């Protein structure tokens, strides 16, 4: 299909957790450690509501603003241009990153190297009519989807149709037997991510 191009020149990866977890989620830690072993810098980042000790996520505009702020600050501290950074994460974390990369907050799309979407929450369970796809057509950078084939937030067929909306190249990896939590799939998620990132180039 000609849609499997990797992000280029990635020096750092910034990862956010899902709505119900923190940056200390064991699967996010495992992924970060695996990416770090390839020689890239990795940072796990909590959303403001988690830092404040609250369980309920902030409204989407607040979450998007926090991603923009974190990318700017972390890139400045690491001495890396945003165009050499992949952003993403698990479930809501990945979704918010994709919205910022699409400019869904009314600001210019964030110029990043790529977007990583692990267990993308395409719709609420049992509500396939409530698709979270409005911004996808404005995602123009390489994007990796890693999802389980038993995820109630989106079936493989539903995700495949949604992925056709993206204007950037899409890589999609489906993990057999896995649900939204991708339990016992840390190695498979890390393999897919590192394969997509490709070798480190200096």
C-alpha positions as CSV (number, residue, x, y, z in Angstrom):
1,X,0.0,0.0,0.0
2,X,3.0,2.3,0.2
3,X,2.0,3.5,3.7
4,X,4.7,1.9,5.9
5,X,7.3,4.6,5.9
6,X,9.0,5.0,9.2
7,X,9.7,8.3,11.0
8,X,13.1,9.7,10.1
9,X,15.9,10.8,12.4
10,X,14.2,10.1,15.7
11,X,16.3,11.1,18.6
12,X,13.8,11.0,21.4
13,X,10.4,9.6,22.3
14,X,7.9,11.2,24.6
15,X,5.2,8.9,26.1
16,X,2.0,9.6,27.9
17,X,-0.2,7.1,29.8
18,X,-3.9,6.2,29.4
19,X,-6.7,8.0,31.3
20,X,-6.8,5.5,34.2
21,X,-3.0,5.2,34.8
22,X,0.1,7.2,35.4
23,X,3.5,7.4,33.8
24,X,4.6,4.7,36.2
25,X,2.3,2.1,34.5
26,X,4.5,-1.0,34.2
27,X,3.8,-1.5,30.5
28,X,4.8,2.2,29.8
29,X,7.9,1.7,31.9
30,X,8.8,-1.5,30.0
31,X,8.3,0.2,26.6
32,X,10.4,3.2,27.7
33,X,13.2,0.9,28.8
34,X,13.2,-1.0,25.6
35,X,13.3,2.1,23.4
36,X,16.0,3.5,25.6
37,X,18.1,0.4,25.0
38,X,18.3,1.3,21.3
39,X,20.1,4.5,22.2
40,X,17.2,7.0,22.0
41,X,16.2,9.2,24.8
42,X,12.8,8.5,26.3
43,X,10.6,10.4,28.8
44,X,7.4,9.3,30.4
45,X,5.1,12.2,31.2
46,X,2.0,12.5,33.4
47,X,-1.0,14.7,32.5
48,X,-1.6,17.7,34.9
49,X,-4.6,16.0,36.6
50,X,-2.5,13.1,37.6
51,X,0.3,15.3,39.0
52,X,-2.4,17.1,41.0
53,X,-3.6,13.8,42.4
54,X,-6.9,13.7,40.6
55,X,-8.4,10.6,38.9
56,X,-10.7,12.3,36.4
57,X,-9.0,13.6,33.3
58,X,-9.1,17.3,32.4
59,X,-11.1,18.4,29.4
60,X,-9.5,17.7,26.1
61,X,-8.3,21.3,25.4
62,X,-6.4,21.3,28.7
63,X,-4.8,17.9,27.9
64,X,-3.8,19.1,24.4
65,X,-2.3,22.3,25.8
66,X,-0.3,20.3,28.3
67,X,1.2,18.1,25.6
68,X,2.3,21.2,23.6
69,X,3.9,22.6,26.7
70,X,5.7,19.4,27.6
71,X,7.0,18.9,24.1
72,X,8.4,22.4,24.0
73,X,10.0,22.1,27.5
74,X,11.4,18.7,27.1
75,X,12.8,19.4,23.6
76,X,14.5,22.5,25.0
77,X,16.0,20.5,27.9
78,X,17.1,17.6,25.7
79,X,18.4,19.9,23.0
80,X,16.3,18.1,20.3
81,X,14.1,19.7,17.6
82,X,10.4,18.6,17.7
83,X,10.9,17.2,14.2
84,X,13.2,14.6,15.6
85,X,10.8,13.5,18.3
86,X,8.0,10.9,18.3
87,X,5.1,11.6,20.7
88,X,2.4,9.2,21.8
89,X,1.4,6.7,24.3
90,X,-1.3,4.4,25.6
91,X,-5.0,4.9,24.9
92,X,-6.0,8.5,25.8
93,X,-2.4,9.5,25.9
94,X,-1.9,8.5,22.3
95,X,-5.2,10.0,21.2
96,X,-4.3,13.4,22.7
97,X,-0.9,13.4,21.0
98,X,-2.5,12.6,17.7
99,X,-4.9,15.5,18.1
100,X,-2.0,17.9,18.8
101,X,-0.1,16.5,15.8
102,X,-3.3,17.3,13.8
103,X,-3.7,20.8,15.1
104,X,-7.1,19.9,16.5
105,X,-6.6,22.6,19.2
106,X,-6.8,25.3,16.6
107,X,-3.0,25.8,16.6
108,X,-0.7,24.8,13.8
109,X,-0.1,21.0,13.8
110,X,2.8,20.1,16.0
111,X,5.8,19.4,13.8
112,X,6.9,16.0,15.2
113,X,8.6,13.0,13.5
114,X,5.8,10.7,14.2
115,X,2.9,9.5,16.4
116,X,2.7,6.3,18.4
117,X,-0.8,5.1,19.2
118,X,-1.0,2.1,21.6
119,X,-4.5,0.7,22.0
120,X,-6.1,3.8,20.3
121,X,-9.6,4.3,21.8
122,X,-11.5,4.6,18.6
123,X,-14.8,4.7,20.4
124,X,-16.3,4.0,23.8
125,X,-17.0,0.3,24.3
126,X,-20.4,-0.6,22.9
127,X,-20.7,2.8,21.1
128,X,-19.2,2.3,17.6
129,X,-21.4,5.3,16.6
130,X,-19.2,7.7,18.7
131,X,-16.0,7.5,16.6
132,X,-13.0,9.6,17.7
133,X,-11.8,10.2,14.1
134,X,-12.6,13.9,13.4
135,X,-8.9,14.9,13.5
136,X,-7.3,11.9,11.9
137,X,-7.5,13.4,8.3
138,X,-5.1,16.1,9.5
139,X,-2.5,13.7,10.8
140,X,0.3,14.0,8.2
141,X,3.2,12.3,9.9
142,X,4.1,8.6,10.1
143,X,1.9,6.9,12.7
144,X,2.0,3.5,14.3
145,X,-1.1,1.8,15.7
146,X,-0.6,-1.2,18.0
147,X,-3.9,-2.8,19.1
148,X,-5.3,-6.0,20.3
149,X,-7.8,-7.9,18.1
150,X,-10.2,-8.2,21.0
151,X,-10.2,-4.5,22.0
152,X,-13.8,-3.3,22.8
153,X,-12.6,0.3,22.0
154,X,-12.2,-0.7,18.3
155,X,-12.1,-3.8,16.2
156,X,-9.4,-4.4,13.7
157,X,-11.9,-3.7,10.9
158,X,-13.0,-0.5,12.5
159,X,-9.4,0.6,13.0
160,X,-8.5,-0.2,9.5
161,X,-11.2,2.1,8.1
162,X,-10.2,4.8,10.5
163,X,-6.5,4.5,9.5
164,X,-7.4,5.2,5.9
165,X,-8.3,8.7,7.0
166,X,-4.8,9.7,7.9
167,X,-2.8,11.5,5.3
168,X,0.5,10.4,6.7
169,X,1.9,6.9,6.3
170,X,0.3,4.4,8.6
171,X,1.8,1.2,10.1
172,X,-0.7,-1.0,11.9
173,X,0.2,-4.0,14.2
174,X,-2.5,-6.2,15.6
175,X,-1.8,-8.4,18.6
176,X,-3.8,-11.6,18.6
177,X,-6.0,-12.4,21.6
178,X,-5.2,-9.0,23.3
179,X,-7.8,-6.6,24.7
180,X,-7.5,-2.9,25.4
181,X,-5.1,-3.4,28.3
182,X,-2.7,-5.4,26.1
183,X,-2.0,-7.6,29.1
184,X,1.1,-9.8,28.8
185,X,1.9,-8.1,25.5
186,X,4.7,-5.7,26.6
187,X,7.3,-7.5,24.4
188,X,5.1,-7.5,21.3
189,X,4.3,-3.7,21.8
190,X,8.0,-3.0,22.2
191,X,9.0,-5.1,19.2
192,X,6.5,-3.3,17.0
193,X,7.5,0.1,18.3
194,X,11.3,-0.4,17.9
195,X,10.8,-2.0,14.4
196,X,8.8,1.1,13.3
197,X,11.4,3.5,14.8
198,X,14.1,1.8,12.9
199,X,17.8,1.9,13.6
200,X,19.4,4.9,15.3
201,X,21.3,7.1,12.9
202,X,23.8,9.7,13.9
